[in-house]
Each structure stands twice: as structure tokens, then as C-alpha cells.
Amino acid sequence: MGYTRFEEARILGARALQLAMGAPPLIKPKKGERPLDVATREFEVGKIPITVIEK
């Protein structure tokens, strides 16, 4: 399933906020990497823990 750019932005923003608030990353962060960068890499490898439900 592909996401629109708006859905992808919403997912990445939500996950980056979770990471910034202390949620454990599901991939090994690189030194100095920002939460948005970690969220983007999680999304690219398919490990982002957010589900989208279609209506």
C-alpha cells in the first residue's frame, strides 16, 4: 500500500514526536541523528509502529 505525501508526513511527524518524547527507537540511531531522521529511516525500512486504517 502506498501513502500520499500528506499521509507520509503525518506518520513521520507523529513518530518523530514519539521519539522526541522518549519512545524507544526501533532501529539503531546514528550519532547526532534527530528524531525526524530516525522516524524517516524507520519508515523506509518498514519498522514504523503506526497503523493507518482506511475508511
N, C-alpha and C positions, 0 to 999 in steps of 0.2 A: 504494500500500500504506500503510495506516495503522499506527501503532505504539501499543502500550499505553502508559500513563503510566510504567510501570516500564521498558519498553524505551527510551522517550524520555529518562528520567532517566539511564539507564546510558550512552547515547550521548553526551548532553550532558556528563556527568561525565568520561567518557574523553577527549572532545575538549578540554574545559577544562583537564584535566591536561596534555595535549599542548601546548596553548598556553602554559600556565604554565611548562613546561619548555623553552620556546624554539622550538616549531614555528612556522613562518610562517603567519599568518592568511590565509585565502582571500578575505576581504573587508577593506575599509579600516576599521580600528578607529577609533572616535571617541576624542577626547582623554579620558584618565582611565577608559576602559572596562575592566572586569575581564574576565579570561579566560572566565568563565561567560557574561557578556553577549555577548562575541564569538561563542562557541560557539552560543548561542541564536539569534543573528542568522544565522549560517551555516546552522543547521538550518532556520530559517524560509524562507530563500531557496533551499534545496536544494543548498548547496555544501559540505556536511559530508563529509569524505573517509573515512567509515566505512561499511562494508557489513555488513548483517545477513543471515545465512544461516539459512533456515528448515529445520528437520529434521522 
